[in-house]
Amino acid sequence: MKKLSMFLVAVMSVFVLSGVATAYTWTDTYNPTDQYITWGGSYSYTHDLTNNSPPFVPGQDLIYGYSLEIKLYDDKKGWDEILGGEVVNIDLPGIISDGGYNFSLDNNVYGWSVAGLFSLNAFGKYDVTFSSLWGEFFFDSSTLVAKGEYNSVPEPATMLLLGLGLVGLAGVGRKKFNS
């Protein structure tokens, strides 16, 4: 009986350890090839981590932090140049992360929100919309970097073969013990 309980503990350990989580970073870059945004114009897009390799699997993997880098650049013409540059409203998931930004650099990194973290974990997607409040500019690209845990799940056939092998070993051990 003691050997049977030891065997069951070993089998359970194999099944528990087979889906070990490892730290992982998913990166998704959206590049629309220099999208021109006019005065009052807007643009929307979605980062999708479920298309990565390996893909983010909602409900199985976990994201605990992320950052978003948006590359905008000036068109170098018009009244906005004379009056102080461009102002863009970035609309991200959640209320707190939204706001107007006066950009003068090519790259702007934005923080995260609870709603954004929920959207990434529940769906693997992150929606972004931005609008020109003042001036015209170009949208170059956007990069979402999410950090979390990737849970590799073994395929069922492998687990079945492993289980059958362990049962066979137990049967051989039991036969030797009873002889």
C-alpha positions as CSV (number, residue, x, y, z in Angstrom):
1,M,0.0,0.0,0.0
2,K,2.9,2.3,0.8
3,K,4.4,1.7,-2.7
4,L,1.0,2.5,-4.3
5,S,0.8,5.8,-2.4
6,M,4.4,6.7,-3.4
7,F,3.5,5.9,-7.0
8,L,0.4,8.1,-6.9
9,V,2.5,11.0,-5.4
10,A,5.0,10.6,-8.2
11,V,2.3,10.6,-10.9
12,M,0.7,13.7,-9.4
13,S,4.0,15.5,-9.2
14,V,4.6,14.8,-12.9
15,F,1.2,16.2,-13.8
16,V,1.6,19.3,-11.6
17,L,5.2,20.1,-12.9
18,S,4.3,19.5,-16.5
19,G,2.5,22.9,-16.8
20,V,5.3,25.0,-15.2
21,A,5.0,28.8,-15.8
22,T,8.1,30.6,-17.0
23,A,8.7,34.3,-17.2
24,Y,8.1,35.7,-20.7
25,T,7.9,38.9,-22.6
26,W,5.5,39.3,-25.5
27,T,6.1,42.1,-28.0
28,D,3.7,43.4,-30.6
29,T,4.6,46.1,-33.1
30,Y,1.9,47.9,-35.2
31,N,3.4,49.7,-38.2
32,P,0.9,51.4,-40.6
33,T,3.6,52.9,-42.8
34,D,3.6,56.6,-41.8
35,Q,-0.1,57.4,-41.3
36,Y,-0.8,61.1,-41.8
37,I,-3.2,62.6,-39.2
38,T,-4.8,65.9,-40.0
39,W,-6.2,68.6,-37.7
40,G,-9.1,67.0,-35.8
41,G,-8.4,63.6,-37.4
42,S,-8.1,60.4,-35.4
43,Y,-6.7,56.9,-35.8
44,S,-7.5,53.6,-34.1
45,Y,-5.7,50.3,-34.0
46,T,-5.4,47.2,-31.8
47,H,-2.3,45.3,-30.5
48,D,-3.0,41.6,-30.6
49,L,-0.7,39.3,-28.5
50,T,-2.6,36.2,-29.5
51,N,-0.8,36.3,-32.9
52,N,2.7,36.1,-31.4
53,S,4.9,33.1,-31.4
54,P,4.4,31.6,-28.8
55,P,0.9,33.2,-28.6
56,F,-0.5,34.7,-25.5
57,V,-3.4,32.4,-24.4
58,P,-6.0,34.3,-22.3
59,G,-7.0,32.3,-19.2
60,Q,-3.8,30.2,-19.4
61,D,-1.0,32.8,-19.5
62,L,-0.7,35.9,-17.2
63,I,0.5,39.4,-17.9
64,Y,1.5,41.4,-14.8
65,G,2.9,44.5,-16.5
66,Y,3.2,46.3,-19.9
67,S,4.4,49.4,-21.6
68,L,3.3,51.1,-24.8
69,E,5.6,53.2,-27.0
70,I,4.0,55.3,-29.7
71,K,6.2,57.0,-32.3
72,L,4.7,60.2,-33.7
73,Y,6.6,62.8,-35.7
74,D,6.0,66.3,-36.9
75,D,5.0,67.1,-40.5
76,K,7.2,70.3,-40.3
77,K,4.7,72.6,-41.9
78,G,1.6,74.7,-41.2
79,W,0.3,77.0,-38.4
80,D,1.0,74.4,-35.7
81,E,4.8,75.1,-36.2
82,I,4.3,78.8,-35.6
83,L,2.0,78.4,-32.6
84,G,4.0,75.7,-30.7
85,G,3.7,72.2,-32.0
86,E,1.2,69.4,-32.0
87,V,-1.2,68.2,-29.3
88,V,-2.6,64.7,-29.5
89,N,-5.2,63.0,-27.3
90,I,-4.2,59.4,-26.6
91,D,-7.2,57.2,-25.7
92,L,-6.1,54.0,-24.0
93,P,-8.1,51.4,-22.1
94,G,-9.3,52.9,-18.8
95,I,-10.1,56.5,-17.7
96,I,-6.9,57.4,-15.9
97,S,-4.5,56.7,-18.8
98,D,-6.3,59.0,-21.2
99,G,-5.0,62.5,-21.8
100,G,-3.7,65.2,-24.1
101,Y,0.0,65.2,-24.9
102,N,2.1,67.9,-26.5
103,F,4.8,65.9,-28.3
104,S,8.1,67.2,-29.4
105,L,10.0,63.9,-29.4
106,D,9.7,61.0,-31.8
107,N,9.0,58.4,-29.1
108,N,6.5,58.6,-26.2
109,V,6.2,55.8,-23.7
110,Y,2.9,55.5,-21.8
111,G,2.1,53.8,-18.6
112,W,-0.5,51.2,-17.9
113,S,-3.9,51.1,-16.4
114,V,-6.0,48.4,-14.6
115,A,-8.4,48.4,-17.5
116,G,-5.6,47.8,-20.0
117,L,-4.2,45.0,-17.8
118,F,-7.6,43.4,-17.7
119,S,-8.0,43.7,-21.5
120,L,-4.7,42.1,-22.1
121,N,-5.3,39.2,-19.7
122,A,-8.9,38.6,-20.7
123,F,-8.6,38.9,-24.5
124,G,-4.9,39.3,-25.4
125,K,-5.7,42.6,-27.1
126,Y,-5.1,46.3,-26.4
127,D,-7.0,49.1,-28.2
128,V,-5.5,52.5,-28.9
129,T,-7.1,55.6,-30.4
130,F,-5.5,59.0,-30.8
131,S,-6.8,62.2,-32.1
132,S,-5.3,65.5,-33.2
133,L,-6.3,68.3,-30.9
134,W,-3.9,70.7,-32.4
135,G,-1.8,70.4,-35.6
136,E,-1.0,67.7,-38.1
137,F,1.5,64.9,-37.7
138,F,2.6,61.4,-38.8
139,F,2.0,58.2,-36.9
140,D,5.1,56.0,-37.5
141,S,4.6,52.9,-35.3
142,S,3.5,51.6,-31.9
143,T,5.1,48.9,-29.8
144,L,3.4,47.0,-26.9
145,V,5.7,45.1,-24.6
146,A,3.9,42.9,-22.0
147,K,5.7,40.9,-19.3
148,G,4.2,38.0,-17.5
149,E,4.2,34.2,-17.2
150,Y,3.9,31.8,-20.1
151,N,2.3,28.5,-19.0
152,S,3.3,25.7,-21.3
153,V,0.7,23.0,-21.4
154,P,1.9,19.6,-22.6
155,E,-0.1,17.9,-25.4
156,P,-2.5,15.2,-24.3
157,A,-0.8,12.4,-26.2
158,T,2.5,13.0,-24.5
159,M,0.9,12.9,-21.1
160,L,-1.0,9.7,-22.0
161,L,2.3,8.0,-23.0
162,L,4.0,9.2,-19.8
163,G,1.1,8.0,-17.7
164,L,1.1,4.6,-19.4
165,G,4.8,4.3,-18.9
166,L,4.5,5.0,-15.2
167,V,1.7,2.5,-14.8
168,G,3.8,-0.1,-16.6
169,L,6.7,0.6,-14.3
170,A,4.4,0.2,-11.3
171,G,3.1,-3.1,-12.6
172,V,6.7,-4.4,-13.1
173,G,7.7,-3.2,-9.6
174,R,4.6,-4.8,-8.1
175,K,5.2,-8.1,-9.9
176,K,8.8,-8.3,-8.5
177,F,7.5,-7.3,-5.0
178,N,4.9,-10.1,-5.0
179,S,7.3,-12.9,-6.3
